[in-house]
Structure formats: C-alpha cells, structure tokens
C-alpha cells in the first residue's frame, strides 16, 4: 500500500480524478484503504487538491446501497458527492465521447466501457493524476498518470 506521506506529496496542489472504487472505500469503510480515502477527501475539502469524478462513478457508488434496498442512503451519497467542496462532477457529453480512442497514451482496448468514459472525463479536464485501484486502469494507463492505493 502507498505510504500516506508519499500519497499526500503526489497529489498536493494537483487536480485528480477519483475512480469509483476509491469513493466506495470511504463510503463503505473498506480496509485497508479507508484511511487513504478519508485523507484524500480531507485534502479536497480544504482545497489542497482539486478533484473530479464522473457522473458514472456517482451512479456506481449509489448502486451499493440500492442493491441492499437502501434508497435513502443512495440519495444521500449522491447529494454528498455532488455538493462536496472542490469536487466537480463531469457529465457524459459528446466532448467526453470524442476523447475515447484518441489519446494514444491510453490502451483503450484494455478498458471496459464505463472505465473508458471515466478516463475520458479525466482527460477532458486535463487532470494531473487518476486515483484508482482498478486493474483495468493499471493495464491501460501510463504509469505517470495513475496513482494506486495498492
């Protein structure tokens, strides 16, 4: 696992995309990653980091509570994410779709459709880093762009 100090240094002052799994670590208190996720959101809240999520990630995070029949918590997590300070939610637009397949640094064929949309959202917004533990991201993204907790 990435040491906390190394993680903080890697993202401080940067704009990052947060993948769905990183948010789920926070909302579901998933060990051993919850502490890193919590620190990430603290840094975003106080403005040390600017962050982006895809609307796809909001939907994915909502699915956990919805699958357990918990409609209210699903709506609450959506509201939490959409109103979080220094966190922008990118909708899926033609501008996002136009990026898929066009950035040669990305191995698009190794990605699932939703992952392509999330990564294209990041590229549209010129993020410095993408934070994810997803194995598809690890296979498709250049090393300098990805930060993984694992």
C-alpha positions in Angstrom: 0.0 0.0 0.0 1.2 3.5 -0.8 2.5 5.3 2.3 0.4 8.2 3.4 3.2 10.8 3.1 4.0 9.7 -0.4 0.4 9.8 -1.4 -0.1 13.3 0.0 3.0 14.6 -1.8 1.9 13.0 -5.1 -1.5 14.8 -5.1 -0.9 18.0 -3.2 -1.7 21.0 -5.4 -2.9 18.8 -8.2 -6.2 18.1 -10.0 -7.1 14.5 -9.7 -9.8 12.2 -11.0 -11.2 9.9 -8.3 -12.4 6.5 -9.6 -15.5 4.8 -8.1 -13.6 2.2 -6.0 -11.8 5.0 -4.1 -15.1 6.6 -3.2 -16.6 3.2 -2.1 -13.6 2.6 0.2 -14.7 5.7 2.0 -18.5 5.2 2.0 -18.2 1.5 3.0 -15.2 1.9 5.3 -13.2 -0.7 3.3 -10.0 -1.8 5.0 -7.1 -1.2 4.5 -7.9 1.7 2.2 -10.5 3.8 4.1 -7.8 5.9 5.8 -6.2 6.9 2.5 -9.7 7.7 1.0 -10.6 9.7 4.1 -7.3 11.7 3.8 -7.9 12.3 0.1 -11.4 13.8 0.8 -10.0 15.9 3.7 -7.4 17.4 1.3 -10.1 18.1 -1.3 -12.4 19.7 1.2 -9.7 22.1 2.5 -8.6 22.9 -1.1 -5.2 21.2 -1.1 -6.4 19.1 -4.0 -8.9 19.8 -6.7 -10.9 16.8 -7.8 -13.1 15.4 -10.5 -15.5 12.5 -10.6 -17.5 11.2 -13.4 -21.3 11.0 -13.2 -20.7 7.3 -13.9 -18.9 7.0 -10.6 -21.8 8.6 -8.8 -24.1 6.0 -10.2 -21.8 3.2 -9.3 -21.4 4.3 -5.7 -25.2 4.6 -5.4 -25.7 1.0 -6.6 -24.3 -0.5 -3.4 -27.0 0.9 -1.1 -29.7 0.4 -3.8 -28.8 -3.3 -4.1 -29.4 -3.6 -0.4 -32.7 -1.8 -0.6 -31.4 1.4 0.9 -32.8 4.1 -1.2 -32.3 7.0 1.2 -28.5 6.3 1.7 -28.1 6.1 -2.0 -29.6 9.5 -2.5 -27.6 10.9 0.4 -24.3 9.7 -1.0 -25.3 11.2 -4.4 -26.0 14.6 -2.7 -22.8 14.3 -0.7 -20.7 13.9 -3.8 -22.5 16.4 -5.9 -22.2 19.1 -3.2 -18.7 18.3 -2.0 -16.3 21.4 -1.9 -13.6 21.5 -4.6 -15.1 18.4 -6.3 -16.5 18.7 -9.8 -18.7 16.0 -11.4 -18.3 15.6 -15.2 -21.4 14.6 -17.2 -21.2 12.4 -20.2 -21.2 14.6 -23.2 -20.1 14.4 -26.9 -16.9 16.2 -25.8 -16.2 13.3 -23.5 -17.1 10.7 -26.1 -14.8 12.4 -28.7 -11.8 11.7 -26.4 -12.3 7.9 -26.3 -9.7 6.2 -28.6 -8.0 9.5 -29.5 -5.4 9.7 -26.7 -2.6 7.3 -27.7 -1.2 7.2 -24.2 -4.2 5.1 -23.2 -4.6 1.5 -24.2 -8.4 1.8 -24.8 -8.8 -1.8 -25.8 -8.0 -2.9 -22.2 -10.8 -0.9 -20.7 -14.5 -1.6 -20.0 -17.0 0.9 -21.5 -17.6 2.7 -18.2 -13.9 2.9 -17.5 -13.3 4.5 -20.9 -16.0 7.1 -20.1 -14.4 7.8 -16.7 -10.9 8.1 -18.1 -12.2 10.3 -21.0 -13.8 12.6 -18.4 -10.4 12.9 -16.7 -8.6 13.7 -19.9 -11.2 16.3 -20.9 -10.5 18.1 -17.7 -6.7 17.8 -18.0 -6.2 16.1 -14.6 -2.7 15.6 -13.3 -3.4 12.2 -11.8 -6.1 9.5 -11.8 -6.6 7.7 -8.5 -7.8 4.1 -8.8 -7.1 0.6 -7.7 -8.9 -0.9 -10.8 -6.8 -3.5 -12.6 -8.1 -2.3 -16.0 -6.9 1.2 -15.2 -3.5 -0.3 -14.2 -3.2 -2.1 -17.5 -4.4 0.8 -19.7 -2.9 4.0 -18.2 0.6 5.2 -18.4 2.4 4.8 -15.0 2.9 8.6 -14.5 -0.8 9.2 -14.8 -2.1 6.6 -12.3 -1.9 6.6 -8.5 -3.0 3.3 -6.9 -3.5 2.7 -3.2 -2.3 -0.9 -3.6 
